């Protein structure tokens, strides 16, 4: 059944506007292939998301994610080694591979390698190993923690829900940090991983 579900999810992602939901180690997310502009726009409609707020990239491993950024500072490499896979999103300067539809005018992009076996299996099947994503919820409401919550909130408009409630272990959105050009670290959102701003 798991492989059947993964292949169904993959098939839905291949649609021009294909958007699916899936568990991560933190909360349920929704996502699409990064180059599907129609699907990116659909995510914003589904969530009633602020059109100026970017999506992030979830990837199967650090190599697949760092292919989307200009450089990886040493501090970012250290954080990836210490906290990936896990609930840490790292914001770095993007390169030309990142569609503007995802970053909404920002010159940076958030990257995360989730610690979720089912999602990692899906990402391993996805071309490039990366999805453009955000939390599964209506903007301003709490993120969904179960497949039923996802279906009740967004289900009619989603193309597929990949379900595994047991994968949700942290139950908090990821910590988000930005690496500035001078190498300093700036905390944008605190989750289960704690940092102190310098």
C-alpha positions as CSV (number, residue, x, y, z in Angstrom):
1,X,0.0,0.0,0.0
2,X,2.8,2.4,0.8
3,X,4.4,2.2,-2.6
4,X,0.9,2.4,-4.2
5,X,0.3,5.6,-2.3
6,X,3.8,7.0,-3.2
7,X,3.2,6.3,-6.9
8,X,-0.2,8.0,-6.7
9,X,1.3,11.0,-5.0
10,X,4.0,11.2,-7.6
11,X,1.5,11.0,-10.5
12,X,-0.5,13.8,-9.0
13,X,2.6,16.0,-8.7
14,X,3.3,15.5,-12.4
15,X,0.1,17.4,-13.2
16,X,0.6,21.1,-14.2
17,X,-1.3,22.2,-11.1
18,X,-0.7,19.1,-8.9
19,X,-0.6,19.8,-5.2
20,X,-0.4,17.1,-2.6
21,X,-0.3,16.9,1.2
22,X,2.2,14.8,3.2
23,X,3.5,14.3,6.7
24,X,6.8,15.7,7.8
25,X,8.5,15.3,11.1
26,X,6.9,18.6,12.3
27,X,3.5,19.1,10.9
28,X,1.6,18.1,7.7
29,X,2.7,20.1,4.6
30,X,1.4,20.7,1.1
31,X,3.7,21.0,-1.9
32,X,4.3,20.7,-5.6
33,X,7.2,20.4,-8.0
34,X,9.2,23.6,-7.9
35,X,8.8,24.3,-11.7
36,X,5.0,24.0,-11.8
37,X,3.9,27.6,-11.6
38,X,0.2,26.7,-11.8
39,X,0.7,24.4,-8.8
40,X,2.5,27.1,-6.8
41,X,-0.3,29.5,-7.5
42,X,-2.8,26.8,-6.4
43,X,-1.0,26.5,-3.1
44,X,-1.5,30.2,-2.4
45,X,-5.2,29.9,-3.3
46,X,-5.7,26.8,-1.1
47,X,-4.2,28.5,1.9
48,X,-5.4,32.0,1.3
49,X,-1.7,32.7,1.7
50,X,-0.2,36.2,1.6
51,X,1.1,36.5,-1.9
52,X,4.3,38.1,-0.6
53,X,5.2,35.1,1.6
54,X,7.6,32.7,0.0
55,X,7.5,28.9,0.0
56,X,10.4,26.8,1.1
57,X,12.1,23.8,-0.5
58,X,12.1,20.3,1.2
59,X,14.7,17.9,-0.1
60,X,15.8,14.3,0.2
61,X,19.3,15.3,1.2
62,X,21.6,18.3,1.5
63,X,23.0,17.9,-2.0
64,X,19.6,18.1,-3.7
65,X,18.8,21.3,-1.7
66,X,22.1,23.1,-2.0
67,X,21.8,22.8,-5.8
68,X,19.4,25.7,-5.5
69,X,21.7,28.2,-3.7
70,X,24.6,30.4,-4.7
71,X,27.0,29.3,-1.9
72,X,26.9,27.3,1.3
73,X,28.7,29.2,4.1
74,X,30.7,27.1,6.5
75,X,28.2,27.9,9.3
76,X,25.4,26.5,7.1
77,X,27.4,23.3,6.5
78,X,27.9,22.9,10.2
79,X,24.2,23.4,10.9
80,X,23.2,21.0,8.2
81,X,25.5,18.3,9.6
82,X,24.2,18.9,13.2
83,X,20.5,19.3,12.5
84,X,19.6,17.6,9.2
85,X,17.5,15.7,8.7
86,X,15.4,17.5,11.2
87,X,13.2,20.5,12.1
88,X,15.6,23.3,10.9
89,X,15.0,25.5,7.9
90,X,18.0,27.4,6.6
91,X,17.6,30.5,4.5
92,X,20.4,31.2,2.0
93,X,20.9,33.2,-1.2
94,X,19.2,31.5,-4.1
95,X,20.5,30.8,-7.5
96,X,18.8,30.9,-10.9
97,X,17.3,27.4,-10.5
98,X,14.7,28.8,-8.0
99,X,11.6,30.1,-9.8
100,X,10.5,33.6,-8.7
101,X,7.0,32.2,-8.1
102,X,8.4,30.5,-5.1
103,X,10.5,33.3,-3.6
104,X,8.1,36.2,-4.3
105,X,10.8,38.7,-5.0
106,X,13.2,37.6,-2.3
107,X,16.8,36.8,-3.3
108,X,16.9,34.0,-0.7
109,X,15.2,30.6,-0.3
110,X,14.5,28.4,2.7
111,X,15.8,24.8,2.7
112,X,15.1,21.8,4.9
113,X,15.8,18.1,4.9
114,X,12.9,16.6,6.9
115,X,13.3,13.6,9.2
116,X,10.4,11.6,7.9
117,X,10.8,8.2,6.3
118,X,7.7,8.3,4.2
119,X,8.3,11.8,2.9
120,X,12.0,10.9,2.2
121,X,10.8,8.0,0.1
122,X,8.6,10.3,-1.9
123,X,11.3,12.9,-2.3
124,X,13.6,10.1,-3.6
125,X,11.1,9.5,-6.4
126,X,10.6,13.2,-7.3
127,X,12.7,14.6,-10.1
128,X,15.5,16.5,-8.4
129,X,14.5,15.2,-5.0
130,X,12.9,18.6,-4.0
131,X,9.4,19.9,-3.5
132,X,8.2,23.5,-3.0
133,X,6.2,23.5,0.2
134,X,4.5,25.1,3.1
135,X,2.4,23.9,6.1
136,X,-1.0,22.3,5.5
137,X,-3.5,24.8,6.9
138,X,-5.4,28.0,6.0
139,X,-3.2,30.9,6.7
140,X,-3.5,32.2,10.2
141,X,-4.9,28.9,11.5
142,X,-2.8,26.2,13.3
143,X,-1.0,23.7,11.1
144,X,-2.7,20.3,10.5
145,X,-1.3,17.4,12.6
146,X,-3.4,14.6,11.2
147,X,-4.5,13.5,7.7
148,X,-8.1,14.0,8.8
149,X,-7.4,17.6,9.7
150,X,-5.8,18.0,6.3
151,X,-8.8,16.5,4.5
152,X,-11.3,18.5,6.5
153,X,-9.4,21.7,5.9
154,X,-8.1,21.4,2.4
155,X,-9.0,18.0,1.1
156,X,-11.5,18.8,-1.6
157,X,-9.0,20.9,-3.4
158,X,-5.9,18.8,-2.9
159,X,-4.9,16.2,-5.5
160,X,-3.7,13.6,-3.0
161,X,-3.1,13.2,0.8
162,X,-0.2,11.0,1.7
163,X,-1.1,9.9,5.2
164,X,1.1,8.9,8.2
165,X,0.0,10.6,11.4
166,X,2.7,8.7,13.4
167,X,5.4,10.5,11.4
168,X,4.4,13.8,13.1
169,X,6.8,13.8,16.1
170,X,7.7,17.4,16.9
171,X,4.2,18.9,16.4
172,X,5.8,22.3,16.0
173,X,6.7,24.1,12.7
174,X,10.5,24.1,12.0
175,X,12.9,26.6,13.4
176,X,13.9,29.0,10.6
177,X,17.2,30.8,10.5
178,X,18.8,33.1,7.9
179,X,22.5,33.1,7.3
180,X,23.6,36.7,6.5
181,X,26.2,37.7,4.0
182,X,28.7,38.2,6.8
183,X,28.1,34.8,8.2
184,X,26.0,35.8,11.2
185,X,22.9,33.9,12.1
186,X,19.4,35.4,12.4
187,X,16.4,33.6,13.9
188,X,13.3,34.1,11.9
189,X,11.1,31.6,13.7
190,X,11.7,29.4,16.8
191,X,10.5,25.8,16.8
192,X,11.9,22.8,18.7
193,X,15.5,23.8,17.9
194,X,16.5,26.8,19.9
195,X,19.0,29.5,18.9
196,X,19.9,32.8,20.5
197,X,20.3,35.7,18.2
198,X,23.9,37.1,18.4
